[in-house]
Each structure stands twice: as structure tokens, then as C-alpha cells.
Amino acid sequence: MLTGDLLRVRISKERVLPIYLPRDGSQWLEAAESLLAIFREGVGRTRGEIEAEIDDLFGSGGKATLVHRGLAKVLEDGAEFEVVADVPPDRIRAKVFAAAAAHRRELAATHPQLHEGDSIPAGGRPPRPVFRRDVVLQSVADELDVKPEVLVEGMFADLRDENRMLSFQDMTAQRLLDRYNVALAQATLLRSVRVKVEVRGETPARYRQLFRQLKFHRLLYRVSGTMREGYSFNLDGPLSLFSATTRYGLQMALFLPALLRCKDFRLDAELRWGPRRDPRSFHVDSTIGLVSHTADTGTYVPPEIPAFAERFRQIAPAWELSETTEIVELGREGVWVPDYRAVHKATGLDVFVEVVGFWKKSSLGRLLDQLPRLGPSRFVMVVSEKLKVDEEALEKLPGPILWFKEIPSAPELAALLDRFLPEAG
């Protein structure tokens, strides 16, 4: 993510407008290719060497290089750096500094210095004792059983500029420009007090993804609306909190890529900008063209599941089964957005249905923990037999479980739902 000194924005009528790079700008595509070449050839080199090469290519100051440093920061964030040293640098420094001090004391003892009033011996002043750096390094090298060159190379290897790059996330020049533009918007959101997001016309799977991302990033929010009309989210920005604003601001910024996957959205934020925290506003919507760079997880549904739902509608006409984005509050532990909602047409009784297959195995443990304590009174868990499940946690579930191998059984689900009807006792 971009730091404050790398932000490129302009202020117009109290609005903060990030200066995004054009996706088809030949100048910036060429610069991106040059930076990618430096990082591709930089594996094994130090961070300082890579930054020096960037400065040599683009210059080390001025507004013209602000973009280059920002693009480099995006690549650096995706790179892996490591302290490369045979002996921990802090241990080398401790040993070398102690040996150097002992060497100086030894020189002082064998070659006492003249003090004021002392007589000068015949032949003039005695020669000044010479500090032998090689002697100090050799003594420490012998103690640690390494060569003196290893000590020199590793003494300050833990400093930032001396870290060596092990790998980096390669990408196209086009993708680098996209990531830079998103990083600009994310850095702007770090100054937010309140954020309002509106999303319309999305699939239930996409809405569920947004709700889950809000919970995953532990954002404070209030939501209103329906799937047909769209949803409005009101989020507390990092600057609205009294503490931990840095971490919360990062979580806020990390939510943005998930929002960018929506076809029709708008985001409006109230900011506190600059050293004096002046009130400003920030806006981004689906027409601006920001492109998400994160993996599109949480929306995948195997084709067997919609086929199972359609089969259920055919064999159980007494029930209406529909995908839902209805939010089930789970207290302070977040929300649950079930997959389906089954409504008995004659009585209006409704039951939530959650299908947990391999594509949702990461959420199973959380559901087994939270639903018995905080969930609704009527729900059915449809669980794949391929998943490892805590049997003790299953026994605590108040609702029934439908197990399946490849595809759930529609008749068995209908039978479980019928058990919730009043005449079933």
C-alpha cells in the first residue's frame, strides 16, 4: 500500500481526487515494464541495490519520479525479502564490538599514553598504537568458526537496505498500473471518518461475499436494503475510532478490492485530510474503472448445487426455495448469510439452508461454533461427507444435518424441512 509521501492527489471543491494512471498510457506502461525488469533481475540482490538502480533510471527526486517510486512500492510490497547471514547479525555485532573494546584496552595497557607534564623520552614521542581491524575480525571469526569475510557481509545484514530479495510477484505492466491505482484509493481511505457504500444488481453469491468480507476484516458497519433494491453499508472509518486506527484503517483498505468486483457500486467517504485534519470527501464508483487484483473467492458454487435446488423445487412444491442474502446477526461475532431460505407456502414458516462443501470448508468450524449459541431456531446444515467435522460440535447443533457425497438429496431435504411444520410436532 502507498505511504502518505507517495500519494498523488489534487483537491477540488473540498474533494480529494486521486490522480490515477491511464490504463493505456504508453509512458507509464513503458515505465512499468522497466521496473518489472529491475525486479525480475533483482532476485538475490539487496533492497538498497534495487532502489539505487531505480534512482539511476528515473532520478531520485521531483514530482516526475513520484509515480515511479509508487509503482516500485507496489512491487516491493509483493516481494519477499530476507536477512541473509550465516550468523545472526546482532550476534556478530555483539562479538565484534566486544572484541574491539578488548583490543583497545590491550593497546592502552601495552602502549600507555603520555599525560600533561610527562617528560618526552629521547628520540621524541613513542609511536601511537595502531588499532588492527583485521586482528579483531580474525579473533571473532576463529571463535565463531567462520571466515572474516562472512562477518563483514553479515554484520549489518538485518538493516533494511541490506535485506536480500528472495522472490516477487511477477505481473504484466497493465496489471501493475491497475494495482497502483487501487493502492492510491486505498491510501486515501486510510484518512476516512465515515464511509457509505451502495451496491445494486448483484447476484446473491456476490452479496454474500461482501458480507463475509466485512466480517473477515472486522469492520464496524450497519446495513439496510434488500437484494432486489440493493444494499447500503455505513462503515465507521479508522479516524472515527479513538485507538488502533492504523490496523483498522488497513482492514478498511483491504475491503476495497472485494467491492471493486461489483458491477454497480458507489463509495462516498468523509475524510480528515492533511496535518490540520481538514474535512474533505472522497468518491469512487464502478464507472471509474479501478480493477481488483485479489482472488475472487467466496462466490464459487459447483454446478451440482443449483441443479440440486432446481430438483428440490420440482419434488417439493409445498416449499419455495430461493437464494438469499438475508443477514442473520450473530451478536458481536459477526453475521451469517445462509445460502437458501425455504418458505412453506401454506403456513409461511421459513427455514434457512446452508450448503457446506469443499469450497466452504474454511467456514465450517466457525458455523459449528456460532450457530448453536447465536443462530436462528430453524436451519438445516447440508454437509459434504468429504469434510473433517468435529462430532462433538455436530451434536450441539439444534437443527438437523443432511449429509451428501456428490450432490445433496432433494427428497431427504424435503423430509427434514417437513419436520419443522407444526403438525410434525
FIZADO-488969 format. One record per residue (C-alpha): residue in three letters; x, y, z. Coordinates in steps of 0.5 Angstrom, whole numbers, padded with zeros to 4 digits, always signed. Example, Ala and Ser with C-alpha at 12.3 -4.5 7.8 and 13.67 -1.06 7.14 Angstrom:
<nodes>
ALA+0025-0009+0016/SER+0027-0002+0014/
</nodes>
This chain:
<nodes>
MET+0000+0000+0000/LEU+0002+0007-0002/THR+0005+0011+0004/GLY+0003+0019+0005/ASP+0009+0021+0002/LEU+0007+0018-0005/LEU+0000+0020-0005/ARG-0001+0024-0012/VAL-0008+0027-0011/ARG-0011+0034-0012/ILE-0016+0038-0008/SER-0022+0041-0012/LYS-0028+0044-0008/GLU-0027+0040-0002/ARG-0026+0034-0005/VAL-0020+0029-0005/LEU-0018+0027-0013/PRO-0013+0021-0013/ILE-0009+0022-0020/TYR-0010+0015-0023/LEU-0006+0013-0028/PRO-0009+0012-0035/ARG-0009+0004-0036/ASP-0007+0005-0044/GLY-0002+0011-0042/SER+0004+0009-0046/GLN+0009+0013-0042/TRP+0007+0009-0036/LEU+0007+0002-0039/GLU+0014+0003-0041/ALA+0016+0005-0034/ALA+0012-0001-0031/GLU+0016-0005-0036/SER+0023-0002-0034/LEU+0021-0003-0026/LEU+0019-0010-0027/ALA+0025-0012-0031/ILE+0029-0009-0025/PHE+0025-0013-0020/ARG+0026-0019-0024/GLU+0033-0019-0025/GLY+0034-0017-0017/VAL+0033-0023-0014/GLY+0039-0024-0010/ARG+0040-0017-0009/THR+0040-0012-0003/ARG+0034-0008-0003/GLY+0039-0002-0003/GLU+0042-0004-0009/ILE+0035-0005-0013/GLU+0033+0002-0010/ALA+0040+0005-0013/GLU+0038+0002-0020/ILE+0031+0005-0020/ASP+0034+0012-0018/ASP+0039+0012-0023/LEU+0034+0010-0028/PHE+0029+0015-0026/GLY+0032+0020-0022/SER+0032+0021-0014/GLY+0027+0027-0013/GLY+0022+0031-0016/LYS+0014+0030-0018/ALA+0016+0026-0024/THR+0019+0021-0020/LEU+0013+0020-0015/VAL+0010+0015-0020/HIS+0016+0011-0021/ARG+0017+0011-0013/GLY+0010+0009-0012/LEU+0010+0003-0018/ALA+0016+0001-0014/LYS+0013+0001-0008/VAL+0007-0004-0010/LEU+0012-0009-0013/GLU+0016-0008-0006/ASP+0010-0010-0002/GLY+0009-0016-0006/ALA+0016-0018-0006/GLU+0020-0023+0000/PHE+0026-0020+0003/GLU+0030-0024+0008/VAL+0036-0023+0012/VAL+0042-0027+0009/ALA+0047-0028+0014/ASP+0051-0035+0016/VAL+0051-0032+0023/PRO+0045-0027+0026/PRO+0048-0020+0025/ASP+0046-0018+0032/ARG+0051-0023+0035/ILE+0056-0021+0030/ARG+0056-0014+0032/ALA+0056-0016+0040/LYS+0062-0020+0039/VAL+0066-0015+0034/PHE+0064-0009+0039/ALA+0067-0013+0045/ALA+0073-0016+0042/ALA+0074-0009+0039/ALA+0074-0006+0046/ALA+0078-0011+0049/HIS+0083-0010+0043/ARG+0083-0002+0045/ARG+0084-0004+0053/GLU+0090-0008+0051/LEU+0093-0003+0047/ALA+0093+0002+0052/ALA+0096-0003+0057/THR+0102-0004+0053/HIS+0103+0003+0050/PRO+0101+0008+0056/GLN+0099+0015+0053/LEU+0103+0021+0055/HIS+0100+0026+0060/GLU+0101+0033+0061/GLY+0107+0034+0065/ASP+0110+0028+0063/SER+0117+0028+0060/ILE+0118+0026+0053/PRO+0123+0021+0052/ALA+0130+0021+0048/GLY+0128+0021+0041/GLY+0121+0024+0041/ARG+0114+0021+0043/PRO+0113+0014+0042/PRO+0109+0011+0036/ARG+0102+0011+0037/PRO+0099+0004+0038/VAL+0095+0002+0032/PHE+0088-0001+0032/ARG+0088-0007+0028/ARG+0082-0008+0025/ASP+0084-0015+0022/VAL+0086-0018+0028/VAL+0079-0016+0032/LEU+0076-0019+0026/GLN+0080-0025+0026/SER+0079-0027+0033/VAL+0072-0027+0033/ALA+0072-0031+0026/ASP+0076-0036+0030/GLU+0071-0036+0036/LEU+0065-0037+0031/ASP+0069-0042+0026/VAL+0067-0037+0020/LYS+0072-0033+0015/PRO+0073-0026+0017/GLU+0069-0024+0010/VAL+0063-0027+0013/LEU+0063-0023+0019/VAL+0064-0016+0014/GLU+0058-0019+0010/GLY+0053-0020+0015/MET+0055-0015+0021/PHE+0049-0010+0018/ALA+0045-0015+0014/ASP+0039-0014+0018/LEU+0039-0007+0016/ARG+0033-0005+0011/ASP+0038-0003+0005/GLU+0042-0010+0006/ASN+0036-0015+0006/ARG+0036-0019+0000/MET+0030-0020-0005/LEU+0028-0028-0005/SER+0022-0027-0010/PHE+0017-0022-0012/GLN+0010-0023-0015/ASP+0011-0022-0023/MET+0006-0019-0027/THR+0004-0015-0033/ALA+0005-0008-0034/GLN-0002-0007-0035/ARG-0003-0010-0028/LEU+0002-0006-0025/LEU-0002+0000-0027/ASP-0008-0003-0024/ARG-0005-0004-0017/TYR-0002+0002-0017/ASN-0009+0006-0018/VAL-0012+0001-0013/ALA-0007+0003-0008/LEU-0008+0010-0009/ALA-0015+0010-0007/GLN-0014+0005-0001/ALA-0009+0010+0002/THR-0014+0016+0001/LEU-0019+0011+0005/LEU-0014+0011+0011/ARG-0016+0018+0013/SER-0023+0017+0013/VAL-0028+0018+0019/ARG-0034+0015+0016/VAL-0036+0011+0009/LYS-0042+0010+0006/VAL-0042+0004+0000/GLU-0048+0003-0004/VAL-0049-0004-0008/ARG-0054-0006-0013/GLY-0056-0011-0018/GLU-0051-0016-0016/THR-0052-0024-0015/PRO-0053-0027-0008/ALA-0046-0030-0008/ARG-0043-0023-0009/TYR-0047-0020-0004/ARG-0045-0026+0001/GLN-0038-0025-0001/LEU-0039-0017+0001/PHE-0042-0019+0008/ARG-0037-0024+0009/GLN-0031-0020+0007/LEU-0034-0014+0012/LYS-0034-0019+0018/PHE-0027-0022+0016/HIS-0024-0015+0016/ARG-0028-0014+0023/LEU-0031-0007+0020/LEU-0036-0004+0024/TYR-0042-0003+0020/ARG-0049-0002+0019/VAL-0053-0005+0013/SER-0060-0003+0010/GLY-0064-0005+0004/THR-0066-0012+0000/MET-0063-0016-0005/ARG-0068-0013-0010/GLU-0067-0006-0009/GLY-0059-0006-0007/TYR-0056-0005+0000/SER-0053+0001+0003/PHE-0047+0000+0008/ASN-0045+0005+0013/LEU-0038+0004+0016/ASP-0034+0007+0021/GLY-0027+0010+0018/PRO-0021+0009+0022/LEU-0021+0016+0024/SER-0027+0016+0028/LEU-0024+0011+0033/PHE-0020+0013+0039/SER-0015+0008+0038/ALA-0012+0002+0034/THR-0013+0007+0028/THR-0007+0004+0024/ARG-0009-0003+0024/TYR-0017-0001+0023/GLY-0015+0003+0017/LEU-0011-0002+0014/GLN-0017-0007+0014/MET-0022-0002+0011/ALA-0017-0001+0005/LEU-0016-0009+0004/PHE-0024-0009+0004/LEU-0024-0004-0002/PRO-0022-0010-0008/ALA-0028-0014-0006/LEU-0032-0008-0007/LEU-0029-0007-0014/ARG-0031-0013-0017/CYS-0039-0011-0016/LYS-0042-0008-0023/ASP-0046-0002-0020/PHE-0043+0001-0013/ARG-0041+0008-0011/LEU-0037+0009-0005/ASP-0037+0016-0001/ALA-0032+0018+0005/GLU-0032+0023+0010/LEU-0024+0025+0011/ARG-0020+0029+0015/TRP-0014+0031+0011/GLY-0007+0034+0012/PRO-0004+0036+0018/ARG-0010+0040+0021/ARG-0015+0035+0019/ASP-0019+0039+0015/PRO-0026+0036+0013/ARG-0025+0033+0006/SER-0029+0028+0002/PHE-0027+0022-0003/HIS-0031+0019-0008/VAL-0030+0012-0012/ASP-0035+0008-0016/SER-0036+0003-0022/THR-0035+0008-0028/ILE-0028+0010-0025/GLY-0025+0003-0028/LEU-0021+0001-0022/VAL-0019-0006-0023/SER-0019-0011-0017/HIS-0012-0015-0016/THR-0015-0020-0011/ALA-0017-0027-0012/ASP-0025-0027-0013/THR-0026-0032-0007/GLY-0033-0034-0004/THR-0037-0033-0010/TYR-0036-0040-0013/VAL-0042-0045-0013/PRO-0041-0052-0016/PRO-0046-0053-0022/GLU-0049-0059-0018/ILE-0052-0054-0012/PRO-0056-0050-0017/ALA-0058-0057-0020/PHE-0060-0060-0013/ALA-0064-0053-0012/GLU-0068-0054-0018/ARG-0069-0061-0017/PHE-0072-0059-0010/ARG-0077-0054-0013/GLN-0080-0060-0017/ILE-0081-0065-0012/ALA-0083-0061-0006/PRO-0088-0056-0009/ALA-0090-0054-0002/TRP-0084-0051-0001/GLU-0081-0044-0004/LEU-0073-0045-0004/SER-0070-0038-0006/GLU-0062-0036-0006/THR-0062-0031+0000/THR-0058-0025+0002/GLU-0061-0024+0009/ILE-0057-0023+0014/VAL-0057-0027+0021/GLU-0054-0023+0026/LEU-0049-0027+0031/GLY-0048-0022+0036/ARG-0041-0019+0037/GLU-0039-0025+0033/GLY-0041-0022+0026/VAL-0046-0024+0021/TRP-0049-0031+0018/VAL-0051-0030+0011/PRO-0055-0037+0009/ASP-0055-0040+0002/TYR-0062-0041+0002/ARG-0069-0039+0005/ALA-0074-0045+0005/VAL-0081-0042+0006/HIS-0087-0047+0007/LYS-0093-0044+0002/ALA-0099-0046+0007/THR-0096-0043+0013/GLY-0091-0038+0012/LEU-0086-0042+0016/ASP-0079-0041+0014/VAL-0072-0045+0015/PHE-0065-0043+0013/VAL-0061-0048+0009/GLU-0053-0048+0009/VAL-0049-0052+0004/VAL-0042-0053+0006/GLY-0038-0057+0001/PHE-0030-0057+0000/TRP-0031-0050-0003/LYS-0033-0047+0004/LYS-0029-0052+0009/SER-0026-0046+0012/SER-0032-0043+0015/LEU-0035-0050+0017/GLY-0031-0049+0024/ARG-0034-0042+0025/LEU-0041-0044+0024/LEU-0041-0050+0028/ASP-0038-0046+0034/GLN-0043-0040+0033/LEU-0050-0043+0030/PRO-0052-0047+0037/ARG-0050-0041+0041/LEU-0052-0035+0037/GLY-0056-0037+0031/PRO-0064-0038+0029/SER-0068-0043+0031/ARG-0070-0046+0025/PHE-0064-0048+0020/VAL-0061-0054+0016/MET-0054-0056+0015/VAL-0052-0059+0009/VAL-0045-0062+0010/SER-0041-0066+0005/GLU-0038-0073+0008/LYS-0031-0071+0005/LEU-0030-0066+0010/LYS-0027-0067+0017/VAL-0032-0065+0022/ASP-0032-0064+0030/GLU-0037-0070+0032/GLU-0038-0066+0039/ALA-0039-0060+0035/LEU-0045-0063+0031/GLU-0048-0066+0037/LYS-0049-0058+0039/LEU-0053-0056+0033/PRO-0060-0055+0034/GLY-0062-0057+0027/PRO-0062-0063+0023/ILE-0056-0065+0018/LEU-0056-0067+0011/TRP-0050-0071+0009/PHE-0048-0072+0002/LYS-0043-0075-0002/GLU-0043-0071-0009/ILE-0050-0068-0009/PRO-0055-0067-0004/SER-0061-0071-0004/ALA-0067-0066-0005/PRO-0072-0071-0002/GLU-0068-0072+0004/LEU-0068-0064+0005/ALA-0076-0064+0004/ALA-0077-0069+0009/LEU-0072-0065+0014/LEU-0076-0059+0013/ASP-0083-0062+0014/ARG-0080-0064+0021/PHE-0081-0056+0023/LEU-0088-0056+0021/PRO-0093-0055+0027/GLU-0097-0062+0025/ALA-0090-0065+0025/GLY-0090-0064+0033/
</nodes>
